Amino acid sequence: MSHPPVPPTVTVRPGDVRYPALSRGFNQRWIADPEYVRMVTSPQGVVTALSEAVNQIPADDDDRDRERYRDRITVRSGGHCYEDFVCGDDVRVILDVSPMCDMYYDPALEAWCVEAGATNWHVYSHLYPMSGRALPGGSCYSVGLGGHITGGGYGLLSRQAGLTVDYLYAVEVAVVTERRTVELVLATRDDPDPDRRDLWWAHTGGGGGNFGVVTRFWFRDPPVPPRTVLLTARSWDWNHFSKESFISLLDAYGQWFADHQDPNTASGRLFALLALNHRAAGTINLTVQVDAASEDKDDEGTQAMISFLRAVDSEAVPKSKPMVWSAAEHAAVPDAWSPRLMPWLTATQALNGSGQNRCGKYKSAYVRRPFTRSQIEAMWGYLGNEHFQEFKNKEALIQIDSYGSAVNHPPYDTAAPQRDSIMKMQYQVYWRRPNDHDIGDEDDNLRWIRETYRATFADTGGVPIVGNNTDGCYINYPDVDLSDKNWNTSGQPWSKLYYKEEYLRLQKAKARWDPLNVFRNQQSVERLEL
């Protein structure tokens, strides 16, 4: 039986039963009220939908005095944007590329093509079985690649394989010209045209939704994951920690990664995720993965795992136990206190979670050196030991990922500028939204994460400046507080914290490829007048 052809676009308006779900993303803190959501199924469908959107007269145009004037066109892949850059009160149209999730080998470009609506899970469940290769992307399965890749993209394989953009060969983008026409542009890493080459470069860390609508990515020689890995998951009881043992834990964790930055060794490839949950959660969690060739106890990966656990889970800290409770977006692995040998994809599935659709606020930091004593003491205090003791949110935490190694040896020039860090931090807090008209306990949660972050980096104006010990922030964890002088007193603007010295080049690319500033948000790349 034949099926009707899939239409190039599907329009969802307020009266449609799908509208409430499609006018919001993963972060329930942000709910939009667009004129419509356009689901697109092909690159040409994107061109058509974008052309219509930029040339329409907004329904609000005759009533600019209304409380909210909607004039932005935004793009969604997986819907995981942490701020209101996609789903905000001022959004008129959402272009949703999630139906575009195919991946295949393209002999013309000699590269693997991945459509912009695919997710991390598509890479693991589709690309890997077909090709034996994978992108070194994140562990949360539902994150869309359209945003993940363009911000740099990292995950459990990054210390041995680098960032996702280190393999990006080409990108296809629908851009809006000064004449309000839409063009589909293919830009490659070795493009003879310098403007197109800059468009490719801008998508290797410049962030999503800045220059146009990405439709497809092409990757050359993406990495081969390890055949098997050792996976360990442990927890410590908060009640057994003293301030000194907490300091010992973070000292050992930071120093181990400072000392092991060679991706040619198993120790340099070992990845760890330390979840410093608020004391209300009851535990601190640790997840560790390293590639392993066999069950042989003399295997280099086994020795690296033993070395790491001896250093971090030592006699200087409380006795650990199996991990029972999950941390933030990562599932608990309760039967892995002793390292378990398993295929790479099996281990990826064990960790692969996305969390519930909740309200959330996030902050980030690149860390170049082991933590200072003042930073550790601030974290200790604000995790419910000296401050916020009445704050009982079990879903508030500081997550510290290992970083560096292969990340710090990029094969090509990219727009992801933080290339000498040893750790990456993500401050997270989650809460429930009782209904669409009640944001829940937002004030208390925002106060906790803002004050905790400011205290950690009190010596540098409340943010992790581009400096000796820290190296700014991750654009894929956007934080509008970086633009607020009440929370950022460092003298370094948000643009430097995200992009360092690459910002000027990004501004030039913005002026060339988005001259009308169609793609904008509170922290979009600002146009540079040419």
ZAMARGU-4260 file (C-alpha; in steps of 0.2 Angstrom, whole numbers, plus 5000, padded with zeros to 4 digits):
<rodrens>
0) 5000/5000/5000 | 5007/5017/4995 | 5008/5031/5008 | 5005/5049/5004 | 5021/5060/5002
5) 5027/5069/5017 | 5024/5087/5015 | 5039/5099/5015 | 5032/5109/5029 | 5018/5107/5042
10) 5010/5122/5051 | 5004/5121/5069 | 4994/5135/5075 | 4986/5139/5092 | 4970/5129/5089
15) 4980/5113/5085 | 4981/5100/5098 | 5000/5099/5095 | 5002/5118/5099 | 5005/5117/5118
20) 5018/5104/5116 | 5027/5112/5101 | 5027/5130/5108 | 5039/5124/5122 | 5055/5114/5124
25) 5064/5104/5137 | 5066/5118/5149 | 5048/5121/5155 | 5053/5138/5162 | 5051/5145/5144
30) 5034/5144/5135 | 5031/5154/5119 | 5015/5160/5111 | 5020/5160/5093 | 5008/5164/5078
35) 5013/5146/5072 | 5026/5133/5073 | 5032/5126/5056 | 5038/5108/5056 | 5050/5106/5041
40) 5056/5090/5033 | 5069/5095/5020 | 5082/5108/5016 | 5070/5115/5003 | 5056/5115/5015
45) 5067/5126/5026 | 5070/5138/5012 | 5051/5140/5009 | 5046/5141/5027 | 5060/5154/5031
50) 5056/5164/5015 | 5037/5165/5020 | 5042/5170/5038 | 5053/5184/5035 | 5041/5192/5022
55) 5025/5190/5032 | 5017/5205/5041 | 5016/5200/5059 | 4999/5198/5066 | 5004/5210/5080
60) 5009/5223/5068 | 4993/5233/5069 | 4994/5233/5088 | 5011/5238/5094 | 5004/5244/5110
65) 4999/5227/5116 | 5009/5220/5131 | 5020/5208/5120 | 5025/5212/5103 | 5031/5196/5094
70) 5044/5199/5080 | 5057/5185/5082 | 5059/5170/5071 | 5068/5156/5080 | 5075/5138/5076
75) 5073/5122/5086 | 5082/5106/5084 | 5080/5096/5100 | 5073/5110/5111 | 5086/5110/5125
80) 5090/5128/5124 | 5093/5134/5143 | 5087/5152/5140 | 5073/5160/5131 | 5082/5161/5115
85) 5070/5149/5106 | 5054/5149/5116 | 5052/5167/5122 | 5037/5180/5124 | 5044/5189/5109
90) 5044/5174/5097 | 5032/5175/5082 | 5038/5159/5072 | 5047/5144/5077 | 5055/5134/5063
95) 5057/5116/5070 | 5069/5105/5060 | 5067/5090/5071 | 5058/5080/5057 | 5075/5081/5048
100) 5084/5067/5057 | 5092/5056/5043 | 5110/5052/5042 | 5120/5044/5027 | 5136/5043/5018
105) 5138/5056/5005 | 5151/5050/4992 | 5151/5067/4983 | 5158/5076/4999 | 5167/5060/5005
110) 5159/5063/5022 | 5145/5057/5033 | 5129/5068/5032 | 5119/5071/5048 | 5103/5081/5046
115) 5101/5096/5059 | 5086/5088/5067 | 5095/5072/5073 | 5099/5070/5091 | 5113/5062/5101
120) 5103/5046/5101 | 5102/5046/5082 | 5121/5046/5082 | 5122/5032/5094 | 5108/5021/5088
125) 5109/5024/5069 | 5126/5031/5064 | 5137/5020/5075 | 5128/5003/5069 | 5129/5009/5051
130) 5147/5015/5051 | 5156/5009/5067 | 5159/5028/5070 | 5152/5041/5082 | 5153/5059/5086
135) 5161/5063/5103 | 5144/5071/5108 | 5135/5073/5124 | 5127/5059/5135 | 5109/5066/5135
140) 5100/5057/5121 | 5087/5070/5116 | 5099/5085/5114 | 5097/5090/5096 | 5113/5091/5085
145) 5108/5107/5077 | 5112/5116/5093 | 5124/5104/5101 | 5137/5104/5086 | 5136/5122/5082
150) 5142/5126/5100 | 5156/5114/5100 | 5149/5099/5107 | 5158/5087/5119 | 5154/5071/5129
155) 5162/5056/5136 | 5173/5052/5121 | 5180/5070/5120 | 5196/5067/5130 | 5201/5054/5118
160) 5193/5061/5102 | 5190/5080/5104 | 5175/5090/5100 | 5161/5086/5088 | 5167/5101/5077
165) 5184/5094/5076 | 5177/5083/5063 | 5165/5095/5054 | 5169/5096/5036 | 5154/5105/5029
170) 5138/5114/5034 | 5122/5119/5024 | 5113/5134/5030 | 5098/5143/5024 | 5102/5162/5025
175) 5092/5178/5023 | 5099/5191/5011 | 5097/5210/5012 | 5084/5208/4999 | 5074/5197/5011
180) 5077/5182/4999 | 5083/5165/5006 | 5098/5156/4999 | 5104/5138/5004 | 5122/5139/5006
185) 5135/5125/5007 | 5151/5130/5016 | 5166/5118/5018 | 5182/5118/5028 | 5192/5120/5013
190) 5180/5132/5003 | 5189/5143/4991 | 5178/5157/4995 | 5183/5165/5011 | 5166/5171/5015
195) 5159/5153/5014 | 5174/5147/5023 | 5170/5159/5037 | 5152/5153/5038 | 5158/5135/5040
200) 5170/5141/5054 | 5156/5151/5063 | 5147/5135/5065 | 5162/5126/5074 | 5158/5135/5090
205) 5149/5151/5087 | 5133/5144/5094 | 5116/5140/5086 | 5103/5152/5079 | 5116/5166/5075
210) 5118/5165/5056 | 5104/5156/5048 | 5095/5139/5049 | 5107/5124/5048 | 5099/5110/5038
215) 5114/5097/5036 | 5131/5094/5043 | 5145/5083/5035 | 5158/5074/5045 | 5174/5067/5038
220) 5183/5053/5047 | 5173/5054/5064 | 5181/5044/5078 | 5179/5025/5081 | 5173/5022/5099
225) 5182/5009/5109 | 5176/4991/5107 | 5173/4990/5126 | 5174/5002/5141 | 5175/5000/5160
230) 5161/5010/5168 | 5161/5014/5187 | 5147/5023/5197 | 5149/5027/5215 | 5142/5038/5229
235) 5147/5046/5245 | 5135/5050/5259 | 5135/5069/5263 | 5133/5066/5281 | 5150/5057/5282
240) 5159/5072/5274 | 5169/5085/5284 | 5175/5101/5276 | 5193/5094/5275 | 5187/5078/5267
245) 5177/5088/5254 | 5193/5098/5251 | 5203/5082/5249 | 5190/5075/5236 | 5191/5091/5225
250) 5209/5093/5227 | 5212/5075/5221 | 5200/5076/5207 | 5207/5092/5200 | 5225/5087/5202
255) 5222/5070/5194 | 5216/5078/5178 | 5229/5091/5178 | 5242/5077/5178 | 5234/5066/5165
260) 5232/5076/5149 | 5240/5065/5136 | 5226/5057/5124 | 5238/5044/5119 | 5237/5036/5136
265) 5222/5028/5144 | 5223/5040/5159 | 5222/5054/5147 | 5207/5047/5139 | 5198/5043/5155
270) 5182/5053/5158 | 5174/5057/5174 | 5158/5066/5180 | 5158/5072/5198 | 5140/5078/5203
275) 5141/5088/5219 | 5123/5088/5223 | 5116/5099/5236 | 5117/5091/5254 | 5098/5090/5253
280) 5100/5076/5240 | 5110/5065/5252 | 5124/5060/5241 | 5139/5066/5230 | 5140/5055/5214
285) 5154/5050/5203 | 5153/5042/5186 | 5169/5036/5177 | 5172/5028/5160 | 5188/5023/5151
290) 5191/5012/5136 | 5197/4994/5140 | 5204/4981/5128 | 5199/4966/5138 | 5196/4959/5155
295) 5215/4957/5158 | 5219/4966/5174 | 5235/4972/5166 | 5226/4981/5153 | 5230/5000/5152
300) 5212/5005/5154 | 5210/4995/5169 | 5226/5002/5177 | 5220/5020/5173 | 5204/5016/5182
305) 5212/5009/5197 | 5224/5024/5198 | 5210/5036/5197 | 5199/5028/5210 | 5214/5026/5222
310) 5218/5045/5220 | 5200/5051/5221 | 5191/5038/5231 | 5204/5037/5244 | 5206/5035/5263
315) 5205/5054/5264 | 5187/5054/5260 | 5172/5044/5267 | 5169/5027/5261 | 5160/5026/5245
320) 5145/5015/5241 | 5135/5010/5225 | 5126/5024/5216 | 5107/5022/5219 | 5100/5039/5215
325) 5102/5048/5199 | 5110/5065/5197 | 5102/5079/5187 | 5101/5072/5169 | 5111/5056/5171
330) 5103/5040/5177 | 5110/5030/5191 | 5120/5014/5188 | 5117/5005/5204 | 5127/4989/5200
335) 5144/4997/5195 | 5153/5001/5211 | 5166/4989/5205 | 5171/4993/5187 | 5160/4984/5174
340) 5166/4979/5157 | 5154/4982/5143 | 5152/4987/5125 | 5154/5005/5122 | 5136/5007/5115
345) 5129/4997/5130 | 5138/5009/5142 | 5132/5024/5133 | 5114/5018/5134 | 5116/5015/5153
350) 5120/5033/5156 | 5109/5040/5142 | 5096/5051/5151 | 5088/5067/5148 | 5079/5070/5164
355) 5061/5076/5165 | 5054/5091/5157 | 5057/5103/5171 | 5061/5121/5174 | 5079/5124/5175
360) 5093/5137/5176 | 5111/5134/5172 | 5129/5141/5173 | 5146/5135/5167 | 5165/5137/5168
365) 5180/5131/5160 | 5194/5127/5173 | 5212/5128/5168 | 5220/5123/5184 | 5215/5113/5200
370) 5203/5122/5211 | 5209/5136/5223 | 5205/5134/5241 | 5193/5148/5241 | 5183/5140/5226
375) 5182/5124/5235 | 5177/5132/5252 | 5163/5142/5243 | 5156/5126/5235 | 5156/5118/5252
380) 5147/5132/5260 | 5134/5135/5246 | 5130/5116/5244 | 5120/5118/5260 | 5134/5116/5273
385) 5136/5134/5279 | 5123/5144/5267 | 5106/5139/5260 | 5104/5126/5274 | 5085/5129/5273
390) 5085/5126/5254 | 5080/5108/5252 | 5080/5106/5233 | 5087/5089/5229 | 5090/5094/5211
395) 5102/5108/5214 | 5120/5103/5210 | 5137/5108/5203 | 5143/5095/5190 | 5162/5094/5186
400) 5167/5085/5170 | 5184/5080/5166 | 5190/5090/5150 | 5205/5093/5139 | 5217/5080/5132
405) 5212/5078/5114 | 5201/5093/5116 | 5216/5103/5118 | 5224/5097/5102 | 5212/5102/5088
410) 5216/5097/5071 | 5209/5113/5063 | 5205/5131/5067 | 5188/5132/5075 | 5177/5145/5083
415) 5178/5135/5100 | 5192/5145/5109 | 5193/5136/5126 | 5207/5123/5121 | 5218/5122/5137
420) 5206/5118/5151 | 5207/5102/5162 | 5189/5103/5169 | 5172/5110/5164 | 5159/5115/5176
425) 5140/5115/5175 | 5129/5123/5189 | 5111/5116/5188 | 5095/5118/5197 | 5078/5111/5193
430) 5061/5114/5199 | 5043/5109/5194 | 5030/5120/5185 | 5013/5116/5193 | 5004/5123/5177
435) 5007/5135/5163 | 5003/5150/5173 | 5013/5146/5189 | 5032/5146/5187 | 5034/5137/5204
440) 5049/5141/5216 | 5058/5151/5203 | 5065/5164/5215 | 5072/5153/5228 | 5081/5142/5215
445) 5088/5157/5205 | 5094/5164/5221 | 5103/5148/5225 | 5112/5146/5209 | 5116/5164/5206
450) 5124/5166/5223 | 5133/5150/5223 | 5141/5154/5206 | 5146/5171/5212 | 5153/5165/5228
455) 5164/5152/5218 | 5171/5165/5207 | 5171/5179/5220 | 5189/5183/5217 | 5186/5187/5198
460) 5170/5197/5199 | 5158/5183/5201 | 5162/5174/5185 | 5175/5163/5178 | 5185/5176/5168
465) 5197/5172/5154 | 5212/5172/5165 | 5225/5161/5173 | 5214/5148/5182 | 5198/5149/5172
470) 5194/5152/5154 | 5176/5159/5152 | 5160/5150/5149 | 5152/5137/5137 | 5140/5145/5124
475) 5129/5129/5124 | 5125/5133/5142 | 5119/5150/5139 | 5117/5161/5154 | 5109/5179/5152
480) 5116/5184/5170 | 5133/5186/5161 | 5126/5201/5153 | 5120/5208/5170 | 5131/5220/5179
485) 5123/5215/5195 | 5130/5197/5193 | 5145/5200/5182 | 5157/5213/5189 | 5173/5206/5181
490) 5174/5219/5167 | 5174/5205/5154 | 5158/5205/5143 | 5148/5190/5140 | 5155/5190/5122
495) 5173/5188/5129 | 5168/5174/5141 | 5160/5164/5127 | 5171/5168/5113 | 5187/5176/5119
500) 5197/5184/5104 | 5186/5175/5091 | 5171/5187/5093 | 5177/5200/5081 | 5178/5186/5067
505) 5161/5180/5072 | 5154/5198/5071 | 5160/5199/5053 | 5152/5183/5048 | 5136/5189/5056
510) 5137/5205/5046 | 5140/5195/5030 | 5127/5181/5032 | 5113/5189/5043 | 5113/5207/5037
515) 5095/5210/5043 | 5099/5202/5060 | 5084/5190/5058 | 5092/5177/5070 | 5094/5186/5086
520) 5092/5184/5105 | 5098/5191/5121 | 5116/5185/5118 | 5116/5182/5099 | 5132/5188/5090
525) 5131/5206/5087 | 5133/5213/5070 | 5148/5223/5065 | 5145/5236/5052 | 5156/5233/5037
</rodrens>
